[in-house]
Amino acid sequence: MFATTVAGSLPKPSWLAEPDKLWPQWRQSGPELAAAKLDATALAVKLQEDAGIDIVSDGEQARQHFVHGFLERVDGIDFANKVEMGIRNNRYKAMVPTVRGALTLKGRVHEAEAKHARAHTTRKLKFTLPGPMTIVDTIADGHYGDRVKMAMAFATRSTRKHARSKPTAST
């Protein structure tokens, strides 16, 4: 009667990343890491299918963090010089990247993961993406000077480059 799906990310296999960490360290690097992420994505899809899930996801296997994985494809963000700030309404401290300039997409975010997940299932596929307010809660502002302005920049400027492109992975 109701289609089943999962909410949020699935645990990453221990051969891919450190277990039980919010920002786990990857176990590989370079081409080995890229291949391992795709393997973990295929495994996550298979596990969901085996469990009888109707609408599967990639399990967010290729992202170190839900928000920051998205931000890796956005220009204007400095990952090299992270700063500590309170996130999730100051519930805990985290080292986060900083917005240093105007925001624009470098390309389709998570395109490879979406195509790979699509190639491994015939079921409906969903892909989770963070919204502007979730993003500004987990990133420092060194450019806009106002959280609302920064959120609006994520909502508009970072989507303009590909706003008219057709989706690459059917759902």
CYANA upper distance limits for C-alpha pairs under 8 A (distance plus 0.5 A):
  3 ALA  CA     53 ILE  CA      8.32
  3 ALA  CA     54 ASP  CA      6.12
  3 ALA  CA     55 ILE  CA      7.46
  4 THR  CA     52 GLY  CA      8.48
  4 THR  CA     53 ILE  CA      5.75
  4 THR  CA     54 ASP  CA      5.56
  4 THR  CA     55 ILE  CA      6.68
  5 THR  CA     53 ILE  CA      6.02
  5 THR  CA     54 ASP  CA      6.55
  5 THR  CA     55 ILE  CA      5.45
  5 THR  CA     56 VAL  CA      6.59
  6 VAL  CA     53 ILE  CA      8.16
  6 VAL  CA     55 ILE  CA      8.34
  6 VAL  CA     56 VAL  CA      7.69
  6 VAL  CA     57 SER  CA      8.06
  8 GLY  CA     59 GLY  CA      7.89
  8 GLY  CA     60 GLU  CA      8.39
  8 GLY  CA    128 THR  CA      8.12
  9 SER  CA     59 GLY  CA      5.36
  9 SER  CA     60 GLU  CA      5.70
  9 SER  CA     61 GLN  CA      8.03
  9 SER  CA     66 PHE  CA      8.32
 10 LEU  CA     44 ALA  CA      7.90
 10 LEU  CA     59 GLY  CA      5.30
 10 LEU  CA     60 GLU  CA      7.25
 10 LEU  CA     61 GLN  CA      7.79
 11 PRO  CA     19 PRO  CA      8.10
 11 PRO  CA     20 ASP  CA      8.37
 11 PRO  CA     59 GLY  CA      8.31
 11 PRO  CA     61 GLN  CA      8.39
 12 LYS  CA     16 LEU  CA      6.97
 12 LYS  CA     17 ALA  CA      6.80
 12 LYS  CA     19 PRO  CA      7.38
 12 LYS  CA     40 ALA  CA      7.85
 12 LYS  CA     61 GLN  CA      6.56
 13 PRO  CA     17 ALA  CA      7.07
 13 PRO  CA     19 PRO  CA      7.90
 13 PRO  CA     40 ALA  CA      7.56
 14 SER  CA     18 GLU  CA      6.37
 14 SER  CA     19 PRO  CA      6.23
 15 TRP  CA     27 ARG  CA      6.96
 16 LEU  CA     26 TRP  CA      6.46
 16 LEU  CA     27 ARG  CA      5.88
 16 LEU  CA     28 GLN  CA      7.66
 16 LEU  CA     33 LEU  CA      8.22
 16 LEU  CA     36 ALA  CA      6.84
 16 LEU  CA     37 LYS  CA      7.58
 16 LEU  CA     40 ALA  CA      7.92
 17 ALA  CA     24 PRO  CA      6.21
 17 ALA  CA     25 GLN  CA      6.04
 17 ALA  CA     26 TRP  CA      4.88
 17 ALA  CA     27 ARG  CA      5.69
 18 GLU  CA     24 PRO  CA      5.49
 18 GLU  CA     25 GLN  CA      6.10
 18 GLU  CA     26 TRP  CA      7.19
 18 GLU  CA     27 ARG  CA      7.67
 19 PRO  CA     24 PRO  CA      7.36
 20 ASP  CA     24 PRO  CA      8.11
 22 LEU  CA     65 HIS  CA      7.42
 23 TRP  CA     64 GLN  CA      6.14
 23 TRP  CA     65 HIS  CA      6.25
 24 PRO  CA     64 GLN  CA      6.66
 25 GLN  CA     64 GLN  CA      7.97
 26 TRP  CA     33 LEU  CA      8.00
 26 TRP  CA     64 GLN  CA      8.22
 27 ARG  CA     33 LEU  CA      8.06
 28 GLN  CA     32 GLU  CA      6.46
 28 GLN  CA     33 LEU  CA      5.31
 28 GLN  CA     36 ALA  CA      8.38
 29 SER  CA     33 LEU  CA      5.12
 29 SER  CA     34 ALA  CA      8.09
 30 GLY  CA     34 ALA  CA      7.01
 31 PRO  CA     35 ALA  CA      6.70
 32 GLU  CA     36 ALA  CA      6.57
 33 LEU  CA     37 LYS  CA      6.59
 34 ALA  CA     38 LEU  CA      7.00
 35 ALA  CA     39 ASP  CA      6.70
 36 ALA  CA     40 ALA  CA      6.59
 37 LYS  CA     41 THR  CA      6.64
 37 LYS  CA     61 GLN  CA      6.61
 37 LYS  CA     62 ALA  CA      5.41
 38 LEU  CA     42 ALA  CA      6.77
 38 LEU  CA     61 GLN  CA      8.45
 38 LEU  CA     62 ALA  CA      7.69
 38 LEU  CA    113 GLU  CA      7.38
 38 LEU  CA    116 HIS  CA      7.42
 39 ASP  CA     43 LEU  CA      6.71
 40 ALA  CA     44 ALA  CA      6.56
 40 ALA  CA     61 GLN  CA      6.45
 40 ALA  CA     62 ALA  CA      8.24
 41 THR  CA     45 VAL  CA      6.81
 41 THR  CA     58 ASP  CA      5.78
 41 THR  CA     59 GLY  CA      7.18
 41 THR  CA     60 GLU  CA      8.05
 41 THR  CA     61 GLN  CA      5.99
 41 THR  CA     62 ALA  CA      7.60
 41 THR  CA    113 GLU  CA      7.72
 41 THR  CA    116 HIS  CA      8.05
 41 THR  CA    117 ALA  CA      6.93
 42 ALA  CA     46 LYS  CA      6.74
 42 ALA  CA     58 ASP  CA      8.05
 42 ALA  CA    116 HIS  CA      7.82
 42 ALA  CA    117 ALA  CA      6.68
 42 ALA  CA    120 HIS  CA      6.74
 43 LEU  CA     47 LEU  CA      6.60
 44 ALA  CA     48 GLN  CA      6.81
 44 ALA  CA     57 SER  CA      8.22
 44 ALA  CA     58 ASP  CA      6.71
 44 ALA  CA     59 GLY  CA      6.25
 44 ALA  CA     61 GLN  CA      8.10
 45 VAL  CA     49 GLU  CA      6.76
 45 VAL  CA     56 VAL  CA      6.75
 45 VAL  CA     57 SER  CA      6.91
 45 VAL  CA     58 ASP  CA      6.55
 45 VAL  CA     59 GLY  CA      7.84
 45 VAL  CA    117 ALA  CA      7.23
 45 VAL  CA    120 HIS  CA      7.54
 45 VAL  CA    121 THR  CA      7.61
 46 LYS  CA     50 ASP  CA      6.54
 46 LYS  CA    120 HIS  CA      8.29
 46 LYS  CA    121 THR  CA      8.46
 47 LEU  CA     51 ALA  CA      6.69
 48 GLN  CA     52 GLY  CA      6.91
 48 GLN  CA     53 ILE  CA      5.81
 48 GLN  CA     56 VAL  CA      6.69
 49 GLU  CA     53 ILE  CA      5.95
 49 GLU  CA     54 ASP  CA      7.88
 49 GLU  CA     56 VAL  CA      7.70
 54 ASP  CA    123 ARG  CA      6.98
 54 ASP  CA    124 LYS  CA      7.31
 55 ILE  CA    123 ARG  CA      6.71
 55 ILE  CA    124 LYS  CA      5.25
 55 ILE  CA    125 LEU  CA      5.98
 55 ILE  CA    126 LYS  CA      7.12
 56 VAL  CA    123 ARG  CA      7.36
 56 VAL  CA    124 LYS  CA      6.84
 56 VAL  CA    125 LEU  CA      5.54
 56 VAL  CA    126 LYS  CA      6.73
 57 SER  CA    117 ALA  CA      7.92
 57 SER  CA    125 LEU  CA      6.06
 57 SER  CA    126 LYS  CA      5.63
 57 SER  CA    127 PHE  CA      6.34
 57 SER  CA    128 THR  CA      8.47
 58 ASP  CA    113 GLU  CA      7.56
 58 ASP  CA    114 ALA  CA      7.69
 58 ASP  CA    117 ALA  CA      6.34
 58 ASP  CA    126 LYS  CA      8.37
 58 ASP  CA    127 PHE  CA      7.42
 60 GLU  CA     66 PHE  CA      7.58
 60 GLU  CA    128 THR  CA      8.38
 62 ALA  CA     69 GLY  CA      8.28
 62 ALA  CA    113 GLU  CA      7.62
 63 ARG  CA     68 HIS  CA      8.10
 63 ARG  CA     69 GLY  CA      5.23
 63 ARG  CA     70 PHE  CA      8.37
 64 GLN  CA     68 HIS  CA      7.72
 64 GLN  CA     69 GLY  CA      6.57
 65 HIS  CA     69 GLY  CA      6.00
 66 PHE  CA     70 PHE  CA      7.41
 66 PHE  CA    129 LEU  CA      8.09
 66 PHE  CA    130 PRO  CA      7.61
 67 VAL  CA     71 LEU  CA      6.88
 67 VAL  CA    129 LEU  CA      8.14
 67 VAL  CA    130 PRO  CA      6.33
 67 VAL  CA    134 THR  CA      8.03
 67 VAL  CA    135 ILE  CA      6.53
 67 VAL  CA    138 THR  CA      7.84
 68 HIS  CA     72 GLU  CA      6.75
 69 GLY  CA     73 ARG  CA      8.37
 70 PHE  CA     74 VAL  CA      8.06
 70 PHE  CA    109 VAL  CA      6.73
 70 PHE  CA    110 HIS  CA      7.81
 70 PHE  CA    129 LEU  CA      7.68
 70 PHE  CA    130 PRO  CA      8.00
 71 LEU  CA     77 ILE  CA      7.94
 73 ARG  CA    105 LEU  CA      6.44
 73 ARG  CA    106 LYS  CA      5.78
 73 ARG  CA    107 GLY  CA      7.00
 73 ARG  CA    108 ARG  CA      8.04
 73 ARG  CA    109 VAL  CA      6.37
 74 VAL  CA    103 LEU  CA      6.87
 74 VAL  CA    104 THR  CA      6.09
 74 VAL  CA    105 LEU  CA      4.99
 74 VAL  CA    106 LYS  CA      6.10
 74 VAL  CA    158 SER  CA      7.41
 75 ASP  CA    101 GLY  CA      8.38
 75 ASP  CA    102 ALA  CA      7.98
 75 ASP  CA    103 LEU  CA      6.01
 75 ASP  CA    104 THR  CA      5.73
 75 ASP  CA    105 LEU  CA      6.55
 75 ASP  CA    106 LYS  CA      6.73
 76 GLY  CA     99 VAL  CA      6.27
 76 GLY  CA    100 ARG  CA      5.92
 76 GLY  CA    101 GLY  CA      4.90
 76 GLY  CA    102 ALA  CA      5.87
 76 GLY  CA    103 LEU  CA      5.50
 76 GLY  CA    104 THR  CA      7.56
 77 ILE  CA     97 PRO  CA      7.10
 77 ILE  CA     98 THR  CA      6.12
 77 ILE  CA     99 VAL  CA      4.95
 77 ILE  CA    100 ARG  CA      6.19
 77 ILE  CA    101 GLY  CA      7.47
 77 ILE  CA    103 LEU  CA      8.09
 78 ASP  CA     82 LYS  CA      7.81
 78 ASP  CA     97 PRO  CA      6.00
 78 ASP  CA     98 THR  CA      5.70
 78 ASP  CA     99 VAL  CA      6.70
 78 ASP  CA    100 ARG  CA      6.86
 79 PHE  CA     96 VAL  CA      8.11
 79 PHE  CA     97 PRO  CA      5.16
 79 PHE  CA     98 THR  CA      7.35
 80 ALA  CA     97 PRO  CA      7.92
 81 ASN  CA     97 PRO  CA      7.20
 81 ASN  CA     98 THR  CA      8.03
 82 LYS  CA     95 MET  CA      6.13
 82 LYS  CA     96 VAL  CA      5.49
 82 LYS  CA     97 PRO  CA      5.06
 82 LYS  CA     98 THR  CA      7.02
 83 VAL  CA     94 ALA  CA      8.50
 83 VAL  CA     95 MET  CA      5.69
 83 VAL  CA     96 VAL  CA      5.93
 83 VAL  CA     97 PRO  CA      7.03
 83 VAL  CA     98 THR  CA      7.80
 83 VAL  CA    140 ALA  CA      7.82
 84 GLU  CA     93 LYS  CA      6.89
 84 GLU  CA     94 ALA  CA      5.86
 84 GLU  CA     95 MET  CA      4.84
 84 GLU  CA     96 VAL  CA      6.67
 85 MET  CA     90 ASN  CA      8.41
 85 MET  CA     93 LYS  CA      5.89
 85 MET  CA     94 ALA  CA      6.23
 85 MET  CA     95 MET  CA      7.08
 85 MET  CA     96 VAL  CA      7.59
 85 MET  CA    140 ALA  CA      7.93
 86 GLY  CA     90 ASN  CA      4.70
 86 GLY  CA     91 ARG  CA      7.20
 86 GLY  CA     92 TYR  CA      6.01
 86 GLY  CA     93 LYS  CA      4.87
 86 GLY  CA     94 ALA  CA      6.90
 87 ILE  CA     91 ARG  CA      6.78
 87 ILE  CA     92 TYR  CA      6.38
 87 ILE  CA     93 LYS  CA      6.61
 87 ILE  CA     94 ALA  CA      7.33
 87 ILE  CA    137 ASP  CA      6.28
 87 ILE  CA    138 THR  CA      6.18
 88 ARG  CA     92 TYR  CA      7.53
 88 ARG  CA    137 ASP  CA      6.89
 88 ARG  CA    138 THR  CA      8.07
 89 ASN  CA    137 ASP  CA      8.22
 96 VAL  CA    138 THR  CA      7.06
 96 VAL  CA    139 ILE  CA      5.93
 96 VAL  CA    140 ALA  CA      7.05
 97 PRO  CA    139 ILE  CA      6.12
 97 PRO  CA    140 ALA  CA      6.71
 98 THR  CA    139 ILE  CA      6.29
 98 THR  CA    140 ALA  CA      4.95
 98 THR  CA    141 ASP  CA      6.11
 98 THR  CA    142 GLY  CA      6.54
 99 VAL  CA    139 ILE  CA      7.74
 99 VAL  CA    140 ALA  CA      6.73
 99 VAL  CA    141 ASP  CA      5.61
 99 VAL  CA    142 GLY  CA      5.84
 99 VAL  CA    143 HIS  CA      6.42
100 ARG  CA    141 ASP  CA      7.77
100 ARG  CA    142 GLY  CA      5.67
100 ARG  CA    143 HIS  CA      5.55
101 GLY  CA    142 GLY  CA      8.35
101 GLY  CA    143 HIS  CA      6.15
102 ALA  CA    143 HIS  CA      8.28
102 ALA  CA    153 ALA  CA      8.45
102 ALA  CA    157 ARG  CA      8.35
103 LEU  CA    153 ALA  CA      7.29
103 LEU  CA    154 PHE  CA      7.39
103 LEU  CA    157 ARG  CA      6.41
103 LEU  CA    158 SER  CA      5.73
104 THR  CA    157 ARG  CA      6.43
104 THR  CA    158 SER  CA      4.76
104 THR  CA    159 THR  CA      7.56
104 THR  CA    160 ARG  CA      8.00
104 THR  CA    161 LYS  CA      7.40
105 LEU  CA    109 VAL  CA      8.40
105 LEU  CA    158 SER  CA      5.67
105 LEU  CA    159 THR  CA      7.06
105 LEU  CA    160 ARG  CA      8.40
105 LEU  CA    161 LYS  CA      6.80
105 LEU  CA    162 HIS  CA      8.10
107 GLY  CA    161 LYS  CA      8.42
107 GLY  CA    162 HIS  CA      7.84
108 ARG  CA    162 HIS  CA      7.73
110 HIS  CA    114 ALA  CA      6.63
111 GLU  CA    115 LYS  CA      6.64
111 GLU  CA    168 THR  CA      7.62
111 GLU  CA    169 ALA  CA      8.26
112 ALA  CA    116 HIS  CA      6.53
113 GLU  CA    117 ALA  CA      6.52
114 ALA  CA    118 ARG  CA      6.52
114 ALA  CA    127 PHE  CA      7.82
114 ALA  CA    168 THR  CA      8.41
114 ALA  CA    169 ALA  CA      6.39
115 LYS  CA    119 ALA  CA      6.66
115 LYS  CA    168 THR  CA      7.55
115 LYS  CA    169 ALA  CA      6.05
116 HIS  CA    120 HIS  CA      7.08
117 ALA  CA    121 THR  CA      7.17
117 ALA  CA    125 LEU  CA      8.31
118 ARG  CA    122 THR  CA      7.71
118 ARG  CA    125 LEU  CA      7.41
118 ARG  CA    169 ALA  CA      6.94
118 ARG  CA    170 SER  CA      7.89
121 THR  CA    125 LEU  CA      8.48
124 LYS  CA    171 THR  CA      5.75
125 LEU  CA    170 SER  CA      8.01
125 LEU  CA    171 THR  CA      5.31
126 LYS  CA    171 THR  CA      6.80
130 PRO  CA    134 THR  CA      6.47
130 PRO  CA    135 ILE  CA      6.81
131 GLY  CA    135 ILE  CA      6.75
131 GLY  CA    155 ALA  CA      8.24
132 PRO  CA    136 VAL  CA      6.78
132 PRO  CA    151 ALA  CA      5.39
132 PRO  CA    152 MET  CA      7.62
132 PRO  CA    154 PHE  CA      6.15
132 PRO  CA    155 ALA  CA      6.30
133 MET  CA    137 ASP  CA      6.74
133 MET  CA    151 ALA  CA      6.43
134 THR  CA    138 THR  CA      7.30
135 ILE  CA    139 ILE  CA      6.89
135 ILE  CA    151 ALA  CA      8.06
136 VAL  CA    140 ALA  CA      7.81
136 VAL  CA    147 ARG  CA      7.09
136 VAL  CA    150 MET  CA      7.55
136 VAL  CA    151 ALA  CA      6.62
141 ASP  CA    145 GLY  CA      6.98
141 ASP  CA    146 ASP  CA      8.18
141 ASP  CA    147 ARG  CA      7.99
141 ASP  CA    150 MET  CA      8.00
144 TYR  CA    149 LYS  CA      6.87
144 TYR  CA    150 MET  CA      6.19
145 GLY  CA    149 LYS  CA      8.21
145 GLY  CA    150 MET  CA      8.25
146 ASP  CA    150 MET  CA      6.68
147 ARG  CA    151 ALA  CA      6.56
148 VAL  CA    152 MET  CA      6.67
149 LYS  CA    153 ALA  CA      6.67
150 MET  CA    154 PHE  CA      6.89
151 ALA  CA    155 ALA  CA      6.71
152 MET  CA    156 THR  CA      6.59
152 MET  CA    157 ARG  CA      8.46
153 ALA  CA    157 ARG  CA      5.64
153 ALA  CA    158 SER  CA      7.23
154 PHE  CA    158 SER  CA      5.73
154 PHE  CA    159 THR  CA      7.93
155 ALA  CA    159 THR  CA      7.31
156 THR  CA    160 ARG  CA      6.91
157 ARG  CA    161 LYS  CA      8.44
159 THR  CA    163 ALA  CA      6.19
